[in-house]
């Protein structure tokens, strides 16, 4: 990948590395980046910024796809390193993550906001010293009473939830296309009403 020119957008999925985490609820962000990579034929096998990355065209704009390998709670370290390397503004950043507040299949597009208890997003906010960046939250469902939050987010999706998550990821990819085309308000209007 040619690293001499800055991409127009950096799209970051939050998650945990390793095969044992691939289908975890906490890895909805990674799953979305994988879906984007497949949709737009982008290879994300290069390791840089403590992340798996790949660069390619989405909606005729150069985009960097990124999956931090720092584990969820330290995601911001990788994000900051990438932004600093390219000297890019946070307005060019889109973060995709899981959210237990929403049912599987629902999503929320936001221009900014707090971490809402999400440790990976909190790490990004702390590293960048701002919460004013775009993010898309993908619902993964609330934990049953028999699970702690920490246990729940590293469980795998069951078959029913996985069907809903695949649909949500497809919608997230469409929302990202809209954002890249300058239509974040349209993306918010179309997808936030699903909640």
Wavefront OBJ file of the C-alpha trace (Angstrom):
o trace
v 0.000 0.000 0.000
v 1.288 3.446 -0.913
v 1.596 5.364 2.361
v 2.935 8.594 0.838
v -0.501 10.106 0.297
v -3.120 10.589 2.955
v -6.446 8.812 2.482
v -9.580 10.941 2.431
v -11.219 8.814 5.125
v -10.133 6.455 7.884
v -12.756 3.842 8.812
v -11.987 2.007 12.025
v -13.765 -1.033 13.372
v -13.297 -1.745 17.074
v -12.801 -5.293 18.309
v -10.384 -7.822 19.726
v -7.823 -9.717 17.619
v -7.587 -13.499 17.456
v -9.699 -16.317 16.065
v -11.346 -16.910 19.422
v -12.907 -13.438 19.231
v -13.961 -13.389 15.555
v -17.696 -13.897 16.164
v -17.906 -12.191 19.560
v -20.509 -9.485 20.109
v -17.639 -7.101 20.897
v -16.301 -7.627 17.370
v -19.176 -6.114 15.389
v -16.816 -3.296 14.360
v -14.240 -5.753 13.003
v -17.016 -7.616 11.157
v -18.120 -4.391 9.491
v -14.595 -3.565 8.313
v -14.318 -7.091 6.905
v -17.621 -6.585 5.065
v -16.460 -3.226 3.670
v -13.186 -4.795 2.555
v -15.036 -7.566 0.753
v -17.585 -5.207 -0.815
v -14.910 -2.876 -2.172
v -12.182 -5.465 -2.822
v -9.734 -4.001 -0.310
v -6.988 -6.196 1.159
v -6.626 -5.526 4.910
v -3.665 -7.792 5.653
v -0.974 -5.136 6.110
v 0.162 -4.494 9.690
v 0.820 -0.856 10.602
v -0.215 1.421 13.488
v -0.643 -1.690 15.676
v -3.505 -2.581 13.337
v -4.529 -4.583 10.311
v -5.056 -2.028 7.563
v -5.857 -1.744 3.888
v -6.378 1.141 1.495
v -8.761 1.324 -1.450
v -11.543 3.218 -3.168
v -15.005 3.622 -1.670
v -17.398 5.915 -3.542
v -14.443 7.173 -5.615
v -12.574 8.331 -2.521
v -9.439 6.802 -1.032
v -10.256 5.149 2.279
v -8.113 3.415 4.871
v -9.781 0.491 6.628
v -8.372 -0.321 10.045
v -8.762 -2.993 12.735
v -6.648 -2.164 15.816
v -4.726 -5.120 17.266
v -4.264 -3.397 20.631
v -7.347 -5.106 22.119
v -10.531 -3.159 22.661
v -9.643 -1.150 25.758
v -6.547 0.375 24.132
v -7.985 1.081 20.663
v -7.261 4.791 20.922
v -3.501 4.231 20.866
v -3.675 2.838 17.331
v -6.196 5.446 16.160
v -4.047 8.343 17.353
v -0.913 6.900 15.750
v -2.706 6.602 12.402
v -4.177 10.108 12.488
v -0.827 11.609 13.470
v 1.009 9.718 10.726
v -1.239 11.174 8.033
v -1.761 14.509 9.834
v -5.487 14.062 9.321
v -8.404 15.828 10.951
v -10.885 13.958 13.133
v -13.627 14.997 10.684
v -12.153 12.350 8.364
v -12.625 9.564 10.917
v -15.495 7.052 11.157
v -15.517 4.575 14.061
v -17.728 1.468 14.024
v -18.446 -0.368 17.275
v -20.843 -2.661 19.115
v -23.513 -1.382 21.507
v -25.436 -3.425 24.072
v -28.119 -0.714 24.352
v -29.700 -1.706 21.040
v -31.232 -4.940 19.839
v -29.188 -6.907 17.300
v -29.913 -5.486 13.858
v -30.399 -1.904 15.002
v -27.798 0.788 14.548
v -27.221 4.421 15.314
v -25.220 6.940 13.286
v -23.843 9.839 15.336
v -21.704 12.873 14.568
v -20.269 12.888 18.092
v -21.127 11.928 21.661
v -19.879 10.311 24.837
v -18.488 6.801 25.167
v -21.679 5.630 26.862
v -19.724 3.121 28.925
v -17.975 1.538 25.914
v -14.327 1.088 26.907
v -13.012 0.914 23.353
v -14.762 4.127 22.340
v -13.645 5.735 25.591
v -10.043 4.859 24.722
v -10.435 6.611 21.354
v -12.007 9.679 22.984
v -9.245 9.878 25.592
v -6.455 9.425 23.023
v -7.875 12.064 20.670
v -8.908 14.392 23.527
v -12.281 14.908 21.862
v -15.566 13.100 21.286
v -16.375 15.079 18.142
v -15.932 12.343 15.548
v -18.410 10.249 13.611
v -19.336 6.811 14.837
v -21.795 4.056 14.003
v -23.014 1.842 16.833
v -24.259 -1.640 15.936
v -26.684 -3.192 18.419
v -25.621 -6.525 19.902
v -28.280 -6.909 22.607
v -28.233 -6.629 26.380
v -26.801 -9.390 28.560
v -29.191 -11.817 30.268
v -29.184 -11.686 34.066
v -26.961 -14.773 34.131
v -24.106 -12.874 32.429
v -21.930 -9.965 33.492
v -21.327 -7.308 30.846
v -17.706 -8.405 30.489
v -18.771 -12.020 29.897
v -21.580 -11.110 27.510
v -19.591 -9.035 25.024
v -17.116 -11.884 24.430
v -19.851 -14.454 23.749
v -20.526 -15.396 20.147
v -23.710 -14.393 18.361
v -26.271 -17.155 18.160
v -27.788 -18.022 14.788
v -30.789 -15.695 15.104
v -28.721 -12.738 16.278
v -26.108 -13.372 13.600
v -28.769 -13.041 10.902
v -29.754 -9.667 12.379
v -26.113 -8.593 12.684
v -25.392 -9.397 9.043
v -28.342 -7.198 8.068
v -27.102 -4.420 10.372
v -23.590 -4.641 8.917
v -24.989 -4.339 5.400
v -26.892 -1.226 6.499
v -23.754 0.121 8.182
v -21.798 -0.274 4.948
v -24.543 1.662 3.133
v -24.467 4.363 5.847
v -20.697 4.680 5.433
v -21.170 5.174 1.693
v -23.610 8.003 2.486
v -21.197 9.632 4.938
v -18.355 9.479 2.424
v -20.657 11.132 -0.111
v -21.353 13.947 2.349
v -24.806 12.698 3.392
v -24.408 11.952 7.111
v -27.748 13.613 7.872
v -29.396 11.312 5.340
v -27.693 8.299 6.957
v -28.897 9.395 10.400
v -32.434 9.949 9.156
v -32.607 6.601 7.393
v -31.024 4.318 9.980
v -31.472 5.919 13.396
v -35.235 5.532 13.155
v -34.821 1.764 13.364
v -34.265 2.092 17.108
l 1 2 3 4 5 6 7 8 9 10 11 12 13 14 15 16 17 18 19 20 21 22 23 24 25 26 27 28 29 30 31 32 33 34 35 36 37 38 39 40 41 42 43 44 45 46 47 48 49 50 51 52 53 54 55 56 57 58 59 60 61 62 63 64 65 66 67 68 69 70 71 72 73 74 75 76 77 78 79 80 81 82 83 84 85 86 87 88 89 90 91 92 93 94 95 96 97 98 99 100 101 102 103 104 105 106 107 108 109 110 111 112 113 114 115 116 117 118 119 120 121 122 123 124 125 126 127 128 129 130 131 132 133 134 135 136 137 138 139 140 141 142 143 144 145 146 147 148 149 150 151 152 153 154 155 156 157 158 159 160 161 162 163 164 165 166 167 168 169 170 171 172 173 174 175 176 177 178 179 180 181 182 183 184 185 186 187 188 189 190 191 192 193 194 195
